[in-house]
């Protein structure tokens, strides 16, 4: 992999993350450009650009009404579903699950660790509901029909599996890995 392709991938990840945080391609672009201008060009590939883009996006605000039509060609389906989350749930899910920030790192962004974890779990549950609604609608299933064959249990944020473990679709897990891989 060349330095240019590494930089391109880093910038793309930073933009997608900012887009998911803000719900706006305009704000995401501005946050990514701010991050690029604030970083040493020789250090772009080491993850600092992504962190700088997150900080810039968080400072710039977010859209309660994400640009779903505009981003449909930019993001895969599972990440477009993330944009359908309420803004505060979306931000917490993106920070903790997709960007992989620790609770401590979120606290540096002026967010309570317990609130971030609570909202992340709520977001994961909401994503399951969004996916189930889409599946039912496309398959013509009645509300309440079981879609569990398409879902997998993942550990909650503490790492344990129990009745309150969060359920997300395999596709969402794949998209989360793909976003920052």
C-alpha positions in Angstrom: 0.0 0.0 0.0 1.4 3.4 -1.0 1.5 6.5 1.2 -1.0 8.2 -1.1 -3.5 5.3 -0.8 -3.1 5.3 3.0 -3.7 9.0 3.2 -6.8 8.7 0.9 -8.2 5.9 3.2 -7.5 7.9 6.3 -9.2 11.0 4.9 -12.2 8.8 3.7 -12.6 7.2 7.2 -12.4 10.6 8.8 -15.1 12.0 6.4 -17.4 9.0 6.9 -17.1 9.2 10.6 -17.8 13.0 10.6 -20.7 12.4 8.3 -22.2 9.8 10.7 -21.6 12.1 13.7 -23.1 15.2 12.1 -25.7 13.8 9.6 -24.5 16.5 7.2 -22.1 16.1 4.3 -21.4 19.9 4.4 -20.5 19.8 8.1 -18.6 16.6 7.7 -16.5 18.1 4.9 -15.8 21.2 7.0 -14.8 19.0 10.0 -12.5 16.9 7.8 -10.9 19.9 6.3 -10.3 21.5 9.7 -8.7 18.2 10.9 -6.5 18.1 7.8 -5.3 21.7 8.4 -4.7 21.1 12.1 -2.5 18.0 11.6 1.1 17.6 10.4 0.8 16.2 6.8 3.5 13.7 7.6 1.4 12.2 10.4 -1.9 11.8 8.6 -1.9 8.0 8.5 -1.5 7.4 12.2 -5.1 7.9 13.4 -4.6 11.4 14.6 -6.5 12.7 11.7 -9.6 10.6 12.6 -9.5 11.9 16.2 -9.1 15.5 15.0 -12.1 15.0 12.6 -14.2 13.7 15.5 -13.3 16.6 17.7 -14.0 19.1 14.9 -17.3 17.4 14.0 -18.4 17.4 17.7 -17.6 21.1 17.9 -19.5 22.0 14.7 -22.8 20.4 15.7 -25.1 18.1 14.0 -28.2 17.8 12.0 -31.4 16.4 13.5 -32.6 15.6 10.0 -29.7 13.8 8.3 -29.3 14.1 4.5 -30.4 10.5 3.8 -31.0 11.0 0.1 -27.7 12.8 -0.4 -25.6 10.1 1.4 -27.3 7.1 -0.1 -24.5 6.7 -2.7 -21.7 7.4 -0.1 -22.6 4.9 2.6 -23.6 1.3 2.6 -27.1 0.4 3.8 -26.2 -0.5 7.3 -24.4 2.9 7.8 -27.4 4.7 6.3 -29.5 3.0 9.0 -27.2 4.6 11.6 -28.2 8.0 10.2 -31.8 7.2 10.9 -31.1 7.2 14.7 -31.9 10.2 16.8 -28.9 12.5 16.8 -27.7 11.9 20.4 -28.1 8.1 20.1 -26.3 8.2 16.7 -23.4 10.2 18.1 -22.8 7.8 21.0 -23.1 4.7 18.8 -20.6 6.2 16.3 -18.1 7.2 18.9 -18.2 4.0 21.0 -18.9 1.3 18.4 -17.8 2.6 15.0 -14.9 4.8 16.0 -14.0 2.6 18.9 -13.5 5.3 21.5 -13.2 4.3 25.1 -15.5 5.7 27.7 -12.5 7.8 28.9 -12.0 9.2 25.5 -15.6 10.2 25.2 -15.4 11.9 28.6 -12.7 14.1 27.0 -15.4 15.2 24.6 -17.4 16.4 27.5 -19.7 13.4 27.6 -20.6 11.3 30.6 -19.3 7.8 30.3 -22.5 6.2 31.8 -24.7 8.4 29.5 -22.7 7.4 26.4 -22.9 3.7 27.3 -26.7 4.0 27.9 -27.3 5.8 24.7 -25.0 3.4 22.8 -27.1 0.4 24.0 -30.3 2.3 23.1 -28.9 3.0 19.7 -28.1 -0.6 19.1 -31.6 -1.6 20.1 -33.0 1.0 17.8 -30.9 -0.2 14.9 -32.4 -3.7 15.4 -35.9 -2.2 15.3 -35.0 -0.2 12.1 -33.6 -3.3 10.4 -36.6 -5.4 11.4 -39.0 -2.8 10.2 -37.2 -2.6 6.8 -37.1 -6.5 6.6 -40.8 -6.8 7.4 -41.7 -4.1 4.9 -39.6 -5.6 2.1 -40.8 -9.2 2.9 -44.4 -8.2 3.6 -44.3 -9.7 7.1 -46.7 -8.7 9.8 -45.5 -6.5 12.7 -44.0 -8.6 15.5 -42.8 -11.4 13.1 -39.6 -13.0 14.2 -36.5 -11.9 12.4 -34.0 -13.4 15.0 -32.4 -15.7 12.4 -30.8 -12.6 10.9 -29.4 -11.2 14.1 -26.6 -12.2 16.4 -26.0 -11.5 20.1 -23.0 -9.4 20.9 -21.6 -8.7 24.3 -22.8 -5.5 26.0 -20.2 -2.8 26.6 -19.0 -4.5 29.8 -18.1 -7.6 27.8 -20.6 -9.9 29.4 -23.5 -11.8 27.8 -26.7 -11.6 29.7 -30.4 -10.9 29.2 -29.7 -7.3 28.6 -27.0 -7.9 25.9 -27.4 -5.7 22.9 -28.5 -7.3 19.7 -27.4 -6.0 16.3 -27.6 -7.4 12.8 -24.6 -9.2 11.4 -24.6 -6.5 8.6 -24.3 -3.7 11.2 -21.3 -5.5 12.7 -19.7 -5.9 9.3 -20.4 -2.2 8.4 -18.9 -1.1 11.7 -15.7 -3.1 11.0 -15.6 -1.9 7.4 -15.9 1.8 8.4 -12.6 1.9 10.2 -10.7 -1.0 8.5 
